[in-house]
Amino acid sequence: MTDLTIVSVDTTILDVPLVRPHKFATTSMDAQPLLLVAVRTESGVVGYGEGVVPGGPWWGGESVETMQAIVERYLAPVLLGRKVDDVTGIMLDLERVVADARFAKAAVDVALHDAWARNLGVPVHTLLGGAFRRSIDVTWALGAAPAEEIIEEAAGKLDARMNFSFKLKMGALDPETDTRRIVEIAQALQGKAGVRVDINARWDRLTALRYLPRLADGGVELIEQPTPGEQLEVLAELNRLLPIPVMADESVRTPHDALEVARRGAADVIALKTTKCGGLRRSREVVAIAKAAGIACHGATSIEGPIGTAASLHFACAEPGINYGSELFGPLLFSEELLQEPLHYADGQLHLPEGPGLGVELNMDAVKTWTRN
């Protein structure tokens, strides 16, 4: 019998360069920090999880540095000596030790699933009920660059049949200038690709009321989190006003958040990030509430590396409630490959890898190269 006892929990911080700077509403990055969490069992099997936030602590209050401290000092002692198939019990005990810290807990949750599945010789999606599909659509994020650059990059993706829908970041520029930029892009891509925008909760109510209708009239197909996450009444007002879907991201991090969005009619779509929800188990709770309320779920991203992306892909392929495509493009934004065999992107989709666990194998030389000293 394979011994599932956890004998070690190790962490490593990487800084992986990007192919181009990625701009958010309040910050920009040219490298993505990742926290690798490795859970080793008595039988010698290692499972990996990934702690990552989009652009640093501005988004969710965590960073790779805080995640490493939380995992090493507080979470790892709870895991040692336990069995990797005791995921439910372990995650419940972690809640008693550390409040929130969902990105750190997600890394542990995924590492446990990967180690458990590898010990059994099955893919992670088997532990989630099995894959009912083998791939998912991927929307490409284009950042907050000028219109000319965005249109050129989108055209390249379309020509290569890599992506057929695009999301643009807003909120960093003057709203009038930003709105004109987006409408120009949407009109240039009209009939060729879908265009969505993410305002990263940076507009106030009056700004949103003024400019969102112009975006909808200009050809934008979806608005993501225009106003602060806690202002659900405002989000609900905007959702009633607009003829296109509103997607909640910062507003939904927990199952209770999803319930409140459903009660208020605050969104048509929820951006489901396995990272911000605290892992695969908690993500299923969020999706279950959304499904019961008739709200779609989108497989969103925190700009994960290949480990986090593979975990979200297994989740999406095993969960019918992820029914509004995905943004699982993270590894394509990295200029360096961390896997022995890259994840497979083709025809606008990311395809599920074969093999036990997450189905991917780290290139440890690449990991060593980009490990923070």
N, C-alpha and C positions, 0 to 999 in steps of 0.2 A: 504494500500500500504506500502511496505517496504521502510524505509527511507535510501537512499544510501549515505547520507551525511557523510563525514569523520570527526570524532570528536577527534581522537587521533592517533598519530604515535609514537610507542615506540620501543626502540632497546635494545637488550641484547647480550652480548658477552659470548660465551661458549668456553671451551677448552675441547674437547672430546678425550680421549685416543684412540690410534690405537692398533690393534691386533699385529702389528709388525712395526718397523721403516720403513718408506717409503722414498726411496732415489731418489732424482732428480740429474741432472747433477751438480748442484752447492750447494745443500743443502740436508738435511735430516730432517724428523720430526717424532716424536713418539706420537704427539697429533695434532689434527686439530682444529684451531680456527674457530669459526663460528659466524657470526652476524645475529641474528634473528631480522627481522623487522615486527612488528605487526601493521596492519592498522585496526582500529575499526570504525564501522559505527554507526549512531544514533540508528539503530535498535538493536545494541548489537552484531552484527556479527563481528568476527575477522578473517582477512586474514593474512597469513604469507608468507614472502619471506625470502630469505637467501643470505647473502653476504659472499662469500668465494673465496679465491684464492689458487692456488696449492703451498703450502709450504711457503707462505709469499710474501712480496713485490718484491722479485727478479724477478718474472715472469711478472707482469703487472704494477708494481709501486704502487699498492694499498695493504692495509692491513686491518684487521678488525677494527683497531684503526682509520685509516683514513676514512674508510667507515662510522663508527659510527659518527664521527665528521661531515662529509659531510651531512649525512642523518638528523641528529638532528638539525644542525644549518642552513642548506641551503635548503634541499629538503622538510622536513616536513612542513615548513610554506607555501609552494606552495600547499600542499595537503589539509591542514585543511580548512574545509568549502566547499570543492569540492565534487562532486559525484564520487563514485568509478567506475561508468561506463564511466566516462570521461577520459579513459586511454590515448587516442590519444592526447587530449588537454593538459593533465597533463604532459605527457612525452615531448611534444614540449616545454612547459614552463620550464621544468627542464633543457633542453638544453640551454635555455637563461640564466639560473642562474649559472650553473656549466658546464664547459667544460670537456669532457672525463668522468672520474670517472664511467666507464661503469659497473664495478662490483657492485658499490653502487647503481646505477640506476637499475640494474637488480633485486636487492633485492626488491626495491620499485615496479617495474613493476610486479613481481610475486605476491607480497602481494596484489596489486590492483586486479589482475585477480582472486586470491583466494577469496578475500572478495566479489567481484562482483558475482562470480559463486555461492558462498554460499548463498548470498542474494537471488539469483534466484532459488536456489535448484538444480543446474545443475553442472556437472563436468567441470573443466577448459577447457578440450578439446572441449567442445561444443562451447565455445567462440572463438575457433580457427578453427571452421568448422566441428568438429566432428571427432571421432576416426575411421580410416579405418582399423586399426589393434589393437590387444589387448596386444601385447608384442613385444619385440625387442631383437635381439641377443646382448650378452654382452661379450666383450673381457676383460680379467683380466690382470691388470698391475703387473709386477713382480719386478719392481725396478731395482737397480743396484747391486744386491747381486752376490756372486760367483756362477759359473755354477752349482756346486753340489746342492746348496740350491735352485736355480731356478728350476732345473729339478725335484727335490723332491716335491716342492710346486706345480708345474704344474701337476705332476702325480697324486697328491692328488685331485686337481680340476677335472681332467679328470675322475678319478675313481668315484667321487661323482656326475658326470654329471652336474657340476656347470658351467664350461666354456670349450669351444673347440677351442679358439684362445687366444694368449697371446701377450702382448706388453712388451718389455724390454727397460729400460732406458739405454742410453749411454751418453758419454760426460764427465763423472767424472774421468775416467781412461785414461791412455796412449792409444792412438788410436789402436796401434798394439795389446796390451794386451786385450783391449776391444773387438776388432774385433774377435780375437781368441776365447774369451769367448762366444760371441754371436753365432759364427759358430758351436761351440761345442754343445750349447743348441739346435740350429736349427736342427742339424743332429740327436741329441738324440730324438727330438720330431717329426722328419720327418715321415709323414704318419699317425701321431696321432693327430696333432694339428697345426694350423697356427701360425707362429712366425713373429711378427712385431717389429720394433725398433723405438724409439723416442730419437733423439739426442739433443732435446731442444735448437736448434740453436747454439750449442757450437763449431762446427767445422768451420774452414775456408775453402775456396774454394779448395786449394791444398790438404788438408787432406781429404776432401770429395771425390775429384776426385781419390785419391789413394785407399781409403778403401771401398767406397760404392759398387763398382763392386764386391769386394770380398764378401761382405755381400749378395749381390744378388746371386752370384754363390754358396754361402754356404747354401742357402735355405731360406733366409729371404724373406717374401712375400710383404712387404711394408716398406718404409722409411719415417719417419715423421720428418719434419723440421730439416734437417741436418745443415743448415747454417743460419746466422742472418736473422731475419724476414724482414728487409728492403732491403735485397739484392735479389730482385726478378729476376734480370738477371742471377745471379748464380743459383738460384733455377730452373729457366727455362733451363739452360744449363744441370744441373744434371738430370732433368726430361727427356730431350731428350736423354741423354746418357744411362740411366738405363732401363733394360727390365722389371722392376717391378714398381708399382705405387709409386709416391711421394705424400705425404700428407702435406698440408700447415696448420700450426697452428698459430705460432707467426706472420706469414705474413698476416693473415686475422682476423681483429677485427671489420671492418666496411664494409658496402656494397661497398664502393669505393675500399677497399682493394680486395674484391672478384672480382670486375670488372678488376682491374689491373692484378690479377693472371690469369684471363680468357684471357685477351688480350695478355699476354706474353706466355701463355701455360706453366705456372710455376708449375702447380700441376694437378694431376688426381683426387685428393680427397681433400676436405676441412674439417678440424676438426672444427665442429660447436659446440661451447660452448655457451649456452644461457647466461652464466655469462659474458664472455669477450665481447659479442656483445651488452650488455646493456639491456637484457630482451627478452621476447617472441616476441614482435612486431618487434624489430630491427633484430632479428634472422630470421624472415620470409623474410625480405628484402635480407639478405645475401643468403639464400637458393634459392630465386627466381632467383637471378643473376647466381648462380651456375647451376641451372636447365637449364636456357636458354643457357648456354655455354657448356652443356653436362658434367659438372664436378659433381662427386659424393659428397655426404656429409655424414660425420660420426658423430654420436651423442657423442661428446667428453665430458670429465669431468674435473672439477677443484677440484676433491675430495670433492664433495658436501656431505652434510648430507642428511637426508631423505627429507627435504622440497625442497632443490634445485634439488635433484635427481628426485623427483616426478614431479616437474615442467618440467624438461627436458624430462621426459618420456611422459607426456601429449603432449608436443610439438612434439616429435618424432612420436607418434601414430596418430597425426593429420596432419603430414607433410610428403607426399610421397617423397619429396626431400631428406629426411634422409634415404638414400638407401645403406649405407655401414656399417650397424650395429652400435654398440655403445660401450662406456666404462662406462656405468652408474653403476659402482660397488661401488661407494663411501661408502654407509652404511655398506657394508660387510667388509670394512677395519676398521670400528669403533668397539672398544671392548665393547661399551655400546650402548644399544638400546634407542633411543629417542622417539619412537612412541609407542602408545598403542598397535597397531597391525603392525608388521614389514612389509615392502615391500616384495613381493613374488618373489623369485628367484628360477627357476627350469629349468632343461634341457637346460642350456646355455642361458636362456632368463630372462629378467625382465618383469613381468606381470603388466598390468595396474590395479590400485586399483579401487574399486567401491565407489560411494558416491559423495556428492557435493564438490565443490572446488577442491583441489588437491586430495581428497579422502583419506587423512591421518589425524590422530589426534595425536598431541604431547602428550607425557607423561610429564605433568608439574612437577612431582616429579623428573624425570630424568633431565629435563631442569634446575631445581633449583640446583640439585647436581653439575652440571658441569658449572653453571654460574660463571664467573670470579668475584672474590670479588674486 
